[in-house]
């Protein structure tokens, strides 16, 4: 019998630095990749950064990325916050590493 998808979440260490590598992919000092999900709400911007292993292509110069709401680099600061390359501060609200996987038949045993 195949099992359906499962979800695991871990709390990884906050990266000291995050640099833009290519569009929608950041890399930390340990070469872990982070994928941003941007949420705009009434006058505020939230970013969910999900640590997920993705194959890296060639790095892209920030000038080749075009306009973005997100900075090209974040540096961890005291007080659960990051300072961005534009000198803005971003507060860390919640930080997890999530992985979704399948055991057995990836179709969940259907079909």
Order of alpha helices (4+ residues) and beta strands (2+ residues): beta-beta-beta-beta-beta-beta-beta-beta-beta
